Each structure stands twice: as C-alpha cells, then as structure tokens.
Amino acid sequence: MITVNAIGDTCPLPVVKAKNAIKELNGAGTVEVLVDNEIAVQNLAKMAKQKGYGCKSSKVSSSEFHVTLEIGEASAATGVEDIPEVCAVVPGHKKNVVVAINSQRMGHGHDELGAVLMKGFIFALTQQDVLPTTVLFYNGGANLTIEGSASLEDLKNLEAQGVEIMTCGTCLNYYNVSDKLAVGEVTNMYAIVEKLTQADLVVMP
Amino acid sequence: MSDDIGVIQTVDFFPPMVDDPYTFGKIAATNALSDVYAMGGEVKTAMNIVCFPQSWDINMLGEILRGGSEKVIEAGGVLVGGHSINDVDVKYGLSVMGTVHPDKIYANNGGHPGDKLIITKKLGVGIISTAHRVGEATQEAMDKAIESMTSLNKYAAQCCKNYDIHGCTDITGFGFLGHLHEMVDGKLSCKVYADQLPVFEEALEYADEFLLTAVAQQNRNHAGRFIQFDKDISFAMQEVMYDPQSSGGLLIVLPADQAESLLADIQALGVPSAIVGEMMESGDKEIYVTNLNK
C-alpha cells in the first residue's frame, strides 16, 4: 500500500498526488490518501467512480480524512471501467446516530403543517456536517420512502452520502405500497430493534 | 436617483489565480466591472480594494493596480480612489458604481417559458487555471483563458440594449449551472444543449485528467439536485458546466424570435457565444442537460 499525504494541499493536488501514486503501483493495489477537507474526499471519490476503483473514506477529525482507493486487476489493466463503485463516507470516530421516523408528519397539531415540517426536517438532515448512520422509517413514516414522496430526492441524496435508509417491510405491506419503495432497503423488526439499541443517539423528529 | 437614472453599486474582489500581477489586476477588474453590465448599466466610477502584505515588493502592487485601472478606463469609468490594508495574502478588486434607467434593469430571474438562452465567452477557465497552477496545463491554453478572463462584457452588453432582455447575469464562481439555477429561480425549468456550449477543449481534457477544483464540487453539492444530465453527457462536460469562472461571460435570456439576431450581433464582435438552451414551464427538475444533435 502507498500512503499519500495531501494534508494542507488544495484541489486538485490531492487527486494529482493520488494519480501519481496509482501510476507507481503499476498494477493492482491500494493507495491511501490523507486530506484535510470533505471536498477533497468527494473529488477523489469522483475520480474513483470514473476509473472504477474501490473507494472508502473515514473521518479522523474535522481536519483529517483518510481515503482508501482500491485499484483492482481489471481497472488497473483497462484504466477505465463503466461500473461505478459505491463510495461511502463513513466517519471513523463519529457517533452512531440513528434517526427514527414513525410518521409522515413532524409533531402533533395541524396535519398539513406537520407534513411541511417533516419535509424540512429531512432536507435539513442532508445539510448537516455530521450525517446519521441510519434513518429508519416505520408505521406512517413508511410513506416517505416510496414513489411520489416529497422527500425522495433528499433521501436519495442521503443514501448517496452513505446513510443507510431502511423501511419497515410490515408497514409497507400494511399500507399496500411494497412495490413502490423508491429509496433504501426493506427491513424487519429485529433489525430495527438492533439499530435502535446499538445507537449512541436516537433522534425522533 | 431620479425617474430616469438609477444607481448600481457593486463590490467584488478575490485572490490571484495567475502569477503575473498585471494580468491578475486586469482579471479582477474585468470581473468586478461585469456586475454592472449584467444589470444593463453603464460604468461611471470605481474604487480599488486591496489587501497586500507590507513586506512584499510594492512594485507588484503597482502592477496589479495598473492592470485594474486600464480596465476601468476601457469600461469608460473613472477610478476615484480606494482603500488598502496589510494582509498575509494578496486580494484585489473594485467597488463599481454604474447607472441604469430604472425601467431597464435586467433582473437575473426574469425569463418566460419559450425564451432562449445565450451565453457569451467559453467555459472552462477555472479548470485551466487550476491545471496551470500544478503545472499540467499548456501555456497556450492558459493564454487563451487569460484572454477570455480579461475581456470586458461591455461589448456584448451594448448589443443587448437593442433587444427585449428578460434576464441577464454574469457567470462567475457558481459556474454555468449554478448561475443558471439562480436564473431559473424555482419558477421555470430550462433545457440546456451541452453540445452547443462554447467550451475550451483543453478544459475537457484536464477534467478527464481529474484536475478538479474544490469550487466545482461545492457547486455540484449546491445545485446538483436541481439538475438532470442525459446519460450521454460526459463526466468532463459536467465538470466544465460546474466550473467556477473567475471572470466569465454573460448569460442572457430573451424572446426566441430575437435570439438569432442578438447572437449575430455579439458574434460580429468576435465574442465566442451561442444559443445554448431554452426556458420551459416548471417541471420536476429545474435544468435538463441534453445534446441537441444526438
């Protein structure tokens, strides 16, 4: 494995240094790049996606990120592959925050207001510096992850940033919308209990 | 100020993106003056804004100011003063005052469905400057980028006066798509023809080499969810469309039946420009990027 220190470097230097290290590998292998900002992580991830490299990153502190690029035999040989690897940003020392959404609406009061608040809550979630590990949807919440949901784009955005989106299968069945799930995966009560009990912090809007 | 004279007051300054101080002065001033043109105004006065390390060679500052003042003169304005402070890094720009008829101020979000979109200047100067900074750009590419960044939007803006401009903005830090997102403003949608965009070929090359800027990624994070790219829009083209333009061209929205005529006027000046899209009724996404010739 080659480790590249790009702390203190502004874009495009981290990517340039990573490319040079990949060249040095001269085949399959691993390159670890140390950078000091999230945008550099995202730019490295874009290159990995275009080139078909595996890519993982962890946040060591607010000013240190480790990005691991896995150059496989195939991608090393062909240079570019069309199949993008998923690149998840999983901060290392981050608290395990689970958001549990049990309704289409946020809070009690007027239903219409509650729906607007929930849409705003999920959007605001996408904008946080520290994202939750998992967002669980059950009971009425299951209606937020299906086709036609006003929050679909935001949830896809969260998923793209590495957040697990899980919806209760029993609930989807009950509301007869199992075939309409549009983001994340189906889960069951065991997994929901496990996520909630193992969380450092559970957020219920 | 009166029924027929309105005042535009703007300010813009930034750190150098080129090594040569005189060139940097010209680019920073061209960019600062551009705000007035994007609003349909005429430049009247300008004041320098300077951050400069006291320990550095003062002649370098002289060169920056010389570049800036030449552009103010070309704009038809008068440099009336300024303010400087000691700082660890260099920054330079202008506060510019211009005038405009209050009924003829260009909004940046005034488009109607069916209107055409014209862009002036080629895209990609951000990527080229970035590649140049790490020694990966050709001098030829950098020279072309500098020529573009030091060209005033004054002349294209003058052409606009003969047409019913519905909206206008200048393309700078948010990139083509970021500024278009502001123009669409949630009220309309817009179709963009990527293959019609004037683009520096070298910028596409350097994007394919992953000479990516931090700002382009920030722009993507900011505007990405409003935009839908067709599958055949390349990664490099996407990057160029998000590329921050230190001193970019104008983005003009006007009625479809006037677009060809305005484009011909602007092209007659030798300014790279093209009709690159059209406004539509509001849809699921704000901006649909496609190719005109499949």
HADDOCK unambig.tbl for C-alpha pairs under 7 A between the chains (distance, minus, plus):
assign (segid A and resid 11 and name CA) (segid B and resid 212 and name CA) 6.48 0.50 0.50
assign (segid A and resid 11 and name CA) (segid B and resid 213 and name CA) 5.27 0.50 0.50
assign (segid A and resid 11 and name CA) (segid B and resid 214 and name CA) 5.43 0.50 0.50
assign (segid A and resid 12 and name CA) (segid B and resid 211 and name CA) 5.16 0.50 0.50
assign (segid A and resid 12 and name CA) (segid B and resid 212 and name CA) 5.13 0.50 0.50
assign (segid A and resid 12 and name CA) (segid B and resid 213 and name CA) 5.61 0.50 0.50
assign (segid A and resid 15 and name CA) (segid B and resid 210 and name CA) 6.77 0.50 0.50
assign (segid A and resid 16 and name CA) (segid B and resid 211 and name CA) 6.95 0.50 0.50
assign (segid A and resid 39 and name CA) (segid B and resid 214 and name CA) 5.99 0.50 0.50
assign (segid A and resid 39 and name CA) (segid B and resid 217 and name CA) 6.61 0.50 0.50
assign (segid A and resid 40 and name CA) (segid B and resid 214 and name CA) 6.77 0.50 0.50
assign (segid A and resid 43 and name CA) (segid B and resid 212 and name CA) 6.77 0.50 0.50
assign (segid A and resid 43 and name CA) (segid B and resid 217 and name CA) 6.89 0.50 0.50
assign (segid A and resid 47 and name CA) (segid B and resid 210 and name CA) 6.38 0.50 0.50
